[in-house]
Amino acid sequence: MRENEQSDLQQFRGEDHQESDHFGHTDPPVQVDGTGLRIADFDRIANGAGVRLAPDSLDRLRRQHRQAREISERQPVYGQSTGVGANRFVEIDEHDGEHGLRLLRSHAADAGSDVPAETVRVMLAIRLSQLAASGSGISPDVAQGLEQMLRDDALPIIRTIGGIGTADLAALASTALALNGERSTTRPLSVTVSFGRDSALPFMSSSALTLARTARCLARLRELERSSRVVAALSATAVRANRQAFSRQAGRAAVLPAVARVAEEMRGLLEEESEPARIQDPFGLRAYIQSQGAVVEAMDRLLNLVEVLTSTAQENPLFDFESLSAVHHGGFHQVSLGLATDGLNLALAQSAPLVMSRITMLHDPMYTGAPSFLADGTDGSSGHMMLEYIAASAMAQLRNTAQPASINTVVLSQGAEEDASFATQAVDQLERAADSYQMMLSIELLSAHRALDVLDRTTSSPLNRAILHMREVIPVVTADHDLRPDIDSASRALPGLAHGILPEA
């Protein structure tokens, strides 16, 4: 390997820099004070960083817990002096000390596969942040118990099916039973917490799991979306695209700031001007910045909403400590979250035909001058032909997941709740969309990698670092062979492809 190529590869890997921050138990803890969490906090917490409740937040929770008790003595409070759902008209004896535990036990019913531990950690941190935002009137012991649960890494076992976008009742009831010692945790929990009627429903009244799943999926999609820029630039180089499609003028014409940002990043990747092969390319390249800008806009919108909701008290009832009253409301109805998630699913689905277009161009001799499907020229060789079928299958899955979950509705609890946002189902679709999106981009990456090698195209310095890395993980073999290992390698290489190439977001 030439000296400059070795330097490029080291820069891609980050070997010529000091070791980057390591997210783990040795990392400084994330402080939670009710002002919200950010995407970087979610990543740190998911990867093992500790969580610490700010001292002034704990003092405030103690004071407000006392105030909430005084309010509850003066007015009826849903879930404390009454039952819940269809039982909201049933009055609870003030001496009934088991009402809170009965609520938790009856609501801790979920099903499906287990939620990954990283997502559970984020869920616990989000719930702690929401409690610190003040409005629940919950016992400070519960907040301290959550903090200790994260410190011990003693996680509750949470399952995926149970929420419908009107608070993650089952997930949080399960967490409460684990805090209470009635359910097991992944590691020994050093404390237990008692739940009275003043803390049971308030603790459950949150969409913390749905928000955590959204945050984790967004972290993954942000990596994939950044990598898509590198992949599209490789494809543009392979087919000698007209780079006017990525010009400042084109970026400005689209109006949206995200489109101009995508165009700027494409210009940085392609660097030097080159003679285009055509006056206009197919939409896969000509409309790339517009399509991808829409994805970025939808992603940013959803991320901003998730971050805001981590610092918002939405418990029902909500204690207003200024007016000293309990407010009964529907803030748990996550309509905006469902719509924003549906919007990102739609944005990803609309980008899929353009990915398919670029794959088709890479396989077409009219655009590359190489043999059909980048085969080795042997009569009847199929080359990358079957990769188009995989990409088409993934595109169909993306379109399926783009069917809006928000238009669903349901009547539950004898009519007490006659609708749902189904934000949780929209997030489930987003998780599946991320899988399909990654597969389509992996196929494009694999074909662009082979095309550039077959055509011996000169690439820009930034793209050269990606090419050198790809040569290491996927040596180009043009003769027909088993492509499954290549697909797997491309899929693994894709998420980190933009590291050291594009500026960090």
C-alpha positions as CSV (number, residue, x, y, z in Angstrom):
1,M,0.0,0.0,0.0
2,R,1.3,3.4,-0.9
3,E,2.3,5.8,1.9
4,N,-0.5,8.3,1.2
5,E,-3.0,5.5,1.0
6,Q,-1.9,4.2,4.4
7,S,-2.3,7.7,5.8
8,D,-5.8,7.9,4.3
9,L,-6.8,4.6,5.8
10,Q,-5.5,5.5,9.2
11,Q,-7.4,8.8,9.1
12,F,-10.6,6.8,8.1
13,R,-10.1,4.6,11.1
14,G,-9.1,7.4,13.4
15,E,-5.7,5.9,14.1
16,D,-3.8,9.2,13.7
17,H,-5.8,10.9,16.3
18,Q,-6.0,10.6,20.1
19,E,-8.4,7.9,21.2
20,S,-12.0,9.2,21.0
21,D,-14.2,9.4,24.0
22,H,-15.2,6.0,25.3
23,F,-18.8,5.7,26.3
24,G,-19.0,3.3,29.2
25,H,-19.2,3.0,33.0
26,T,-16.0,5.1,33.4
27,D,-17.5,8.0,31.5
28,P,-18.7,10.9,33.6
29,P,-22.4,10.5,34.5
30,V,-25.2,12.3,32.6
31,Q,-26.8,14.8,35.0
32,V,-30.6,14.8,35.0
33,D,-32.3,18.0,36.1
34,G,-35.5,18.1,34.2
35,T,-34.3,20.4,31.4
36,G,-34.1,17.5,28.9
37,L,-31.8,15.0,27.3
38,R,-30.0,15.3,24.0
39,I,-29.1,12.7,21.3
40,A,-25.6,12.6,22.6
41,D,-26.9,11.9,26.1
42,F,-29.0,9.0,24.8
43,D,-26.0,7.4,23.1
44,R,-23.9,7.7,26.3
45,I,-26.6,6.3,28.5
46,A,-27.3,3.4,26.1
47,N,-23.6,2.5,26.1
48,G,-23.3,2.4,29.9
49,A,-22.7,6.0,31.2
50,G,-24.2,6.6,34.6
51,V,-27.1,8.9,35.4
52,R,-27.1,11.4,38.3
53,L,-30.2,13.3,39.5
54,A,-29.3,16.9,40.2
55,P,-29.5,17.7,44.0
56,D,-31.8,20.7,43.5
57,S,-34.1,18.5,41.5
58,L,-34.4,16.0,44.4
59,D,-35.1,18.9,46.9
60,R,-37.8,20.1,44.5
61,L,-39.4,16.7,44.3
62,R,-39.5,16.4,48.1
63,R,-41.3,19.7,48.4
64,Q,-43.7,19.0,45.6
65,H,-44.5,15.5,46.9
66,R,-45.8,17.2,50.1
67,Q,-47.7,19.8,48.1
68,A,-49.3,17.0,46.0
69,R,-50.5,15.2,49.1
70,E,-52.1,18.4,50.3
71,I,-53.8,19.0,47.0
72,S,-55.1,15.4,47.0
73,E,-56.7,15.9,50.4
74,R,-58.7,18.8,49.0
75,Q,-60.0,17.5,45.6
76,P,-60.6,14.2,43.9
77,V,-57.6,12.9,42.0
78,Y,-57.8,10.3,39.2
79,G,-56.0,7.1,40.1
80,Q,-55.6,8.0,43.7
81,S,-59.1,8.6,45.1
82,T,-60.6,6.8,42.1
83,G,-60.1,3.8,39.9
84,V,-58.7,4.2,36.4
85,G,-60.2,3.8,32.9
86,A,-63.7,2.4,33.0
87,N,-63.3,2.4,36.8
88,R,-62.8,6.1,37.0
89,F,-66.2,6.6,38.8
90,V,-65.3,4.1,41.5
91,E,-64.2,5.8,44.7
92,I,-61.3,4.3,46.6
93,D,-61.3,4.0,50.4
94,E,-58.7,6.4,51.7
95,H,-57.4,3.7,54.1
96,D,-56.9,1.2,51.2
97,G,-53.1,0.9,51.3
98,E,-52.9,-1.7,48.5
99,H,-54.6,0.4,45.7
100,G,-51.3,1.5,44.2
101,L,-49.8,-1.9,44.1
102,R,-53.0,-3.4,42.6
103,L,-52.8,-0.8,39.8
104,L,-49.2,-1.7,39.0
105,R,-49.8,-5.5,39.1
106,S,-52.8,-5.3,36.8
107,H,-51.1,-3.0,34.3
108,A,-47.7,-4.8,34.1
109,A,-49.0,-6.9,31.2
110,D,-46.9,-6.9,28.1
111,A,-45.9,-9.4,25.4
112,G,-43.6,-9.9,22.5
113,S,-39.8,-9.9,22.4
114,D,-37.6,-8.3,25.1
115,V,-36.6,-4.7,24.6
116,P,-32.8,-4.4,24.2
117,A,-31.0,-3.4,27.4
118,E,-29.5,-0.3,25.8
119,T,-33.1,0.9,25.1
120,V,-34.3,0.1,28.6
121,R,-31.5,2.2,30.0
122,V,-32.5,5.2,27.9
123,M,-36.2,4.6,28.9
124,L,-35.3,4.8,32.6
125,A,-33.2,7.9,32.1
126,I,-36.0,9.6,30.1
127,R,-38.5,8.8,32.9
128,L,-36.2,10.2,35.5
129,S,-35.8,13.4,33.4
130,Q,-39.5,13.8,33.1
131,L,-40.0,13.3,36.8
132,A,-37.4,15.9,37.5
133,A,-39.4,18.3,35.2
134,S,-42.0,18.5,38.0
135,G,-45.7,17.8,37.7
136,S,-46.1,14.2,38.9
137,G,-46.1,14.9,42.6
138,I,-44.4,11.5,42.9
139,S,-42.5,10.3,45.9
140,P,-38.8,11.3,45.7
141,D,-38.0,7.7,46.7
142,V,-39.1,6.6,43.3
143,A,-36.8,9.0,41.5
144,Q,-33.9,7.9,43.7
145,G,-34.8,4.3,43.0
146,L,-34.6,4.9,39.2
147,E,-31.3,6.5,39.7
148,Q,-30.0,3.5,41.6
149,M,-31.4,1.1,39.1
150,L,-29.3,2.7,36.4
151,R,-26.3,2.9,38.7
152,D,-26.6,-0.9,39.5
153,D,-27.4,-1.6,35.8
154,A,-30.2,-3.7,37.3
155,L,-32.7,-3.4,34.5
156,P,-36.3,-4.5,34.4
157,I,-37.3,-7.0,31.7
158,I,-39.5,-5.0,29.3
159,R,-41.3,-6.4,26.2
160,T,-42.2,-4.7,23.0
161,I,-46.0,-5.2,22.7
162,G,-48.3,-3.3,25.0
163,G,-48.3,0.4,24.2
164,I,-50.6,2.3,21.7
165,G,-49.3,5.8,22.1
166,T,-51.3,6.7,25.2
167,A,-48.5,6.2,27.7
168,D,-46.3,3.1,28.1
169,L,-48.4,1.7,31.0
170,A,-47.2,-1.9,30.8
171,A,-43.5,-1.1,30.5
172,L,-43.5,1.4,33.4
173,A,-45.7,-0.8,35.6
174,S,-43.2,-3.6,35.0
175,T,-40.4,-1.2,35.9
176,A,-42.2,-0.3,39.1
177,L,-42.7,-3.9,40.1
178,A,-39.0,-4.5,39.6
179,L,-38.2,-1.4,41.7
180,N,-40.6,-2.8,44.4
181,G,-38.8,-6.2,44.3
182,E,-41.7,-8.2,42.9
183,R,-40.1,-8.8,39.5
184,S,-36.5,-9.8,38.8
185,T,-33.9,-7.5,37.2
186,T,-30.9,-8.3,35.0
187,R,-28.6,-7.7,37.9
188,P,-29.2,-7.5,41.7
189,L,-30.9,-4.2,42.7
190,S,-29.4,-2.7,45.8
191,V,-32.6,-0.9,46.9
192,T,-36.3,-1.4,46.7
193,V,-39.0,1.2,46.5
194,S,-42.5,1.1,48.0
195,F,-45.3,2.4,45.7
196,G,-48.4,4.0,47.4
197,R,-51.4,5.4,45.7
198,D,-49.6,8.7,45.3
199,S,-46.9,7.3,43.1
200,A,-48.3,4.3,41.2
201,L,-50.3,5.9,38.4
202,P,-48.0,9.0,38.1
203,F,-45.1,6.7,37.5
204,M,-46.9,4.8,34.7
205,S,-48.2,8.0,33.1
206,S,-45.4,8.5,30.5
207,S,-44.4,7.4,27.0
208,A,-40.8,6.9,28.1
209,L,-40.3,3.6,26.3
210,T,-41.7,4.9,23.0
211,L,-39.4,7.9,23.3
212,A,-36.4,5.7,24.1
213,R,-37.1,3.4,21.1
214,T,-37.4,6.5,18.9
215,A,-34.2,8.0,20.2
216,R,-32.3,4.7,19.6
217,C,-33.7,4.4,16.1
218,L,-32.9,8.0,15.3
219,A,-29.3,7.5,16.4
220,R,-29.0,4.6,14.0
221,L,-30.7,6.4,11.1
222,R,-28.5,9.5,11.5
223,E,-25.5,7.3,11.0
224,L,-27.0,5.6,8.0
225,E,-28.2,8.9,6.5
226,R,-24.7,10.4,6.8
227,S,-23.3,7.3,5.1
228,S,-25.8,7.7,2.3
229,R,-24.0,10.8,1.3
230,V,-20.7,9.0,0.8
231,V,-22.4,6.1,-1.0
232,A,-24.2,8.6,-3.4
233,A,-21.0,10.4,-4.1
234,L,-19.3,7.1,-4.9
235,S,-22.1,6.3,-7.4
236,A,-21.9,9.8,-8.9
237,T,-18.2,9.3,-9.5
238,A,-18.7,5.9,-11.0
239,V,-21.3,7.1,-13.6
240,R,-19.6,10.5,-14.1
241,A,-22.6,12.5,-12.9
242,N,-23.3,16.1,-13.8
243,R,-22.4,17.8,-10.5
244,Q,-24.5,20.8,-11.2
245,A,-27.2,18.9,-9.4
246,F,-25.2,19.5,-6.2
247,S,-24.4,23.1,-6.8
248,R,-25.1,26.0,-4.4
249,Q,-27.7,27.3,-6.9
250,A,-29.5,23.9,-6.8
251,G,-29.4,23.9,-3.0
252,R,-30.8,27.4,-2.7
253,A,-33.6,26.6,-5.2
254,A,-35.0,23.9,-2.9
255,V,-35.6,26.5,-0.1
256,L,-35.2,24.0,2.7
257,P,-32.0,24.5,4.7
258,A,-31.4,20.7,4.9
259,V,-31.3,20.5,1.1
260,A,-28.6,23.2,1.0
261,R,-26.7,21.3,3.7
262,V,-26.8,18.0,1.8
263,A,-25.7,19.8,-1.4
264,E,-22.7,21.3,0.4
265,E,-21.7,17.9,1.8
266,M,-21.9,16.4,-1.7
267,R,-19.6,19.1,-3.1
268,G,-17.1,18.5,-0.3
269,L,-17.1,14.8,-1.1
270,L,-16.7,15.2,-4.8
271,E,-14.2,18.1,-4.6
272,E,-12.7,18.6,-8.0
273,E,-15.0,19.3,-11.0
274,S,-15.0,16.7,-13.8
275,E,-16.5,16.6,-17.3
276,P,-20.0,15.0,-16.9
277,A,-21.1,12.2,-19.1
278,R,-24.5,13.7,-19.6
279,I,-26.2,17.1,-19.5
280,Q,-28.8,15.6,-17.1
281,D,-28.8,12.5,-15.0
282,P,-31.8,10.4,-13.8
283,F,-33.5,11.5,-10.7
284,G,-31.4,9.1,-8.6
285,L,-28.6,11.7,-8.8
286,R,-30.3,14.8,-10.2
287,A,-32.9,14.9,-7.4
288,Y,-30.7,13.4,-4.6
289,I,-30.3,16.6,-2.6
290,Q,-34.0,17.3,-2.7
291,S,-35.0,13.8,-1.7
292,Q,-32.3,13.4,1.0
293,G,-32.9,16.9,2.3
294,A,-36.5,15.8,3.0
295,V,-35.2,12.8,5.0
296,V,-32.9,15.1,7.0
297,E,-35.8,17.6,7.7
298,A,-38.1,14.8,8.9
299,M,-35.3,13.3,11.1
300,D,-34.5,16.7,12.6
301,R,-38.2,17.4,13.3
302,L,-38.7,14.1,15.1
303,L,-35.4,14.4,17.0
304,N,-36.3,17.9,18.3
305,L,-39.7,16.6,19.5
306,V,-38.2,13.6,21.3
307,E,-35.7,15.9,23.1
308,V,-38.4,18.3,24.2
309,L,-40.6,15.5,25.5
310,T,-37.8,14.3,27.8
311,S,-38.2,17.5,29.8
312,T,-42.0,17.7,29.7
313,A,-44.2,16.7,32.6
314,Q,-47.3,15.0,31.0
315,E,-48.6,12.9,33.8
316,N,-52.4,12.6,34.2
317,P,-53.4,14.1,36.5
318,L,-50.8,16.9,36.4
319,F,-50.1,18.8,39.6
320,D,-49.9,22.5,39.0
321,F,-47.9,23.8,42.0
322,E,-48.6,27.4,41.2
323,S,-52.4,27.1,41.5
324,L,-52.1,24.2,43.9
325,S,-54.5,22.1,41.9
326,A,-54.5,18.8,40.0
327,V,-55.3,19.1,36.3
328,H,-56.9,16.2,34.5
329,H,-56.0,16.2,30.8
330,G,-54.9,14.1,27.7
331,G,-51.3,15.1,27.4
332,F,-50.3,11.5,27.2
333,H,-52.1,11.2,23.8
334,Q,-48.9,11.3,21.6
335,V,-50.5,12.5,18.4
336,S,-47.6,14.8,17.4
337,L,-45.0,12.1,18.1
338,G,-47.0,9.6,16.0
339,L,-47.3,12.1,13.1
340,A,-43.7,13.1,13.2
341,T,-42.6,9.4,13.1
342,D,-45.0,8.7,10.3
343,G,-43.5,11.6,8.5
344,L,-40.0,10.1,8.8
345,N,-41.2,6.7,7.6
346,L,-42.7,8.5,4.5
347,A,-39.6,10.4,3.9
348,L,-37.5,7.2,3.9
349,A,-39.9,5.5,1.6
350,Q,-39.9,8.4,-0.9
351,S,-36.0,8.2,-1.0
352,A,-36.1,4.5,-1.8
353,P,-36.9,4.7,-5.6
354,L,-33.9,7.1,-6.0
355,V,-31.6,4.5,-4.3
356,M,-33.0,1.9,-6.7
357,S,-32.4,4.3,-9.6
358,R,-28.7,4.7,-8.7
359,I,-28.3,0.9,-8.3
360,T,-29.8,0.4,-11.8
361,M,-27.5,3.0,-13.3
362,L,-24.4,1.3,-11.8
363,H,-25.5,-2.0,-13.4
364,D,-26.3,-0.4,-16.8
365,P,-23.5,-0.3,-19.5
366,M,-25.2,2.9,-20.9
367,Y,-24.1,4.7,-17.8
368,T,-20.8,3.0,-16.8
369,G,-19.4,1.4,-20.0
370,A,-18.8,-1.7,-18.0
371,P,-20.5,-5.1,-18.7
372,S,-24.1,-5.5,-17.7
373,F,-24.5,-5.9,-13.9
374,L,-20.8,-5.3,-13.5
375,A,-20.1,-8.9,-14.5
376,D,-16.6,-10.1,-15.7
377,G,-17.7,-10.2,-19.3
378,T,-18.0,-14.0,-19.5
379,D,-21.0,-14.9,-21.6
380,G,-24.2,-15.3,-19.5
381,S,-22.5,-14.0,-16.3
382,S,-25.0,-12.4,-13.9
383,G,-22.7,-10.2,-11.8
384,H,-24.7,-8.1,-9.4
385,M,-28.1,-8.8,-11.1
386,M,-29.6,-10.5,-8.0
387,L,-28.7,-7.5,-5.9
388,E,-31.4,-5.5,-7.7
389,Y,-34.0,-8.1,-6.4
390,I,-32.8,-7.7,-2.8
391,A,-32.9,-3.9,-3.2
392,A,-36.4,-4.2,-4.6
393,S,-37.5,-6.4,-1.7
394,A,-36.2,-3.9,0.8
395,M,-37.9,-1.0,-1.1
396,A,-41.2,-2.9,-0.8
397,Q,-40.7,-3.2,2.9
398,L,-39.9,0.5,3.2
399,R,-43.2,1.3,1.5
400,N,-45.1,-1.1,3.8
401,T,-43.7,0.6,6.9
402,A,-44.7,4.0,5.5
403,Q,-48.4,3.2,5.8
404,P,-49.3,5.9,8.4
405,A,-50.0,4.4,11.9
406,S,-51.6,7.6,12.9
407,I,-54.8,6.9,11.0
408,N,-55.6,3.9,13.2
409,T,-58.1,4.2,16.0
410,V,-59.5,2.0,18.7
411,V,-62.1,2.1,21.6
412,L,-60.9,0.6,24.9
413,S,-61.9,0.3,28.5
414,Q,-65.6,0.3,27.9
415,G,-65.4,3.6,26.0
416,A,-63.3,5.5,28.5
417,E,-60.6,5.9,25.9
418,E,-62.1,6.0,22.4
419,D,-58.9,6.7,20.4
420,A,-55.1,6.3,20.4
421,S,-52.2,7.9,18.6
422,F,-50.5,4.6,17.8
423,A,-47.2,6.4,18.1
424,T,-45.7,3.2,19.5
425,Q,-46.7,1.3,16.3
426,A,-45.2,4.1,14.2
427,V,-41.9,3.7,16.0
428,D,-42.1,-0.1,15.5
429,Q,-42.5,0.6,11.8
430,L,-39.5,3.0,11.9
431,E,-37.3,0.3,13.4
432,R,-38.2,-2.0,10.5
433,A,-37.8,0.8,8.0
434,A,-34.2,1.3,9.3
435,D,-33.4,-2.3,8.5
436,S,-34.7,-1.9,4.9
437,Y,-33.0,1.4,4.4
438,Q,-29.7,0.0,5.6
439,M,-30.1,-2.9,3.2
440,M,-30.8,-0.7,0.1
441,L,-27.8,1.5,0.9
442,S,-25.6,-1.5,1.4
443,I,-26.5,-2.9,-2.0
444,E,-25.7,0.5,-3.6
445,L,-22.4,0.7,-1.7
446,L,-21.4,-2.8,-2.9
447,S,-22.2,-2.0,-6.5
448,A,-20.5,1.4,-6.4
449,H,-17.4,-0.2,-4.9
450,R,-17.2,-2.8,-7.7
451,A,-18.0,-0.2,-10.4
452,L,-15.2,2.1,-9.3
453,D,-12.8,-0.8,-9.2
454,V,-13.8,-2.2,-12.6
455,L,-13.7,1.2,-14.2
456,D,-10.5,2.3,-12.4
457,R,-12.1,5.7,-11.7
458,T,-10.1,8.4,-9.9
459,T,-11.9,9.5,-6.7
460,S,-11.6,12.6,-4.5
461,S,-9.4,12.5,-1.4
462,P,-12.4,12.1,1.0
463,L,-13.9,9.3,-1.1
464,N,-10.5,7.6,-1.5
465,R,-10.5,6.9,2.3
466,A,-13.8,5.1,1.9
467,I,-12.6,3.1,-1.1
468,L,-9.4,2.0,0.8
469,H,-11.5,0.8,3.7
470,M,-13.9,-1.1,1.4
471,R,-11.0,-2.8,-0.4
472,E,-10.0,-4.2,3.0
473,V,-13.4,-5.5,4.0
474,I,-14.7,-6.5,0.6
475,P,-12.0,-7.4,-2.0
476,V,-13.5,-7.1,-5.5
477,V,-14.1,-10.4,-7.3
478,T,-15.8,-9.8,-10.7
479,A,-16.4,-13.5,-11.5
480,D,-19.8,-14.8,-10.4
481,H,-19.6,-16.0,-6.8
482,D,-21.7,-16.3,-3.7
483,L,-22.6,-12.7,-2.9
484,R,-24.1,-13.2,0.6
485,P,-20.8,-12.6,2.5
486,D,-20.2,-9.4,0.4
487,I,-23.7,-8.2,1.3
488,D,-23.1,-8.8,5.0
489,S,-19.7,-7.1,4.9
490,A,-21.2,-4.0,3.1
491,S,-24.0,-3.8,5.7
492,R,-21.5,-3.9,8.5
493,A,-19.3,-1.3,6.9
494,L,-22.1,1.1,6.0
495,P,-23.0,2.8,9.4
496,G,-19.4,4.1,10.0
497,L,-18.6,5.0,6.4
498,A,-18.9,8.7,7.0
499,H,-16.6,8.8,10.0
500,G,-13.5,10.8,9.3
501,I,-14.9,11.8,6.0
502,L,-17.9,14.1,6.7
503,P,-17.8,16.7,9.5
504,E,-19.4,15.3,12.6
505,A,-23.1,16.3,13.0
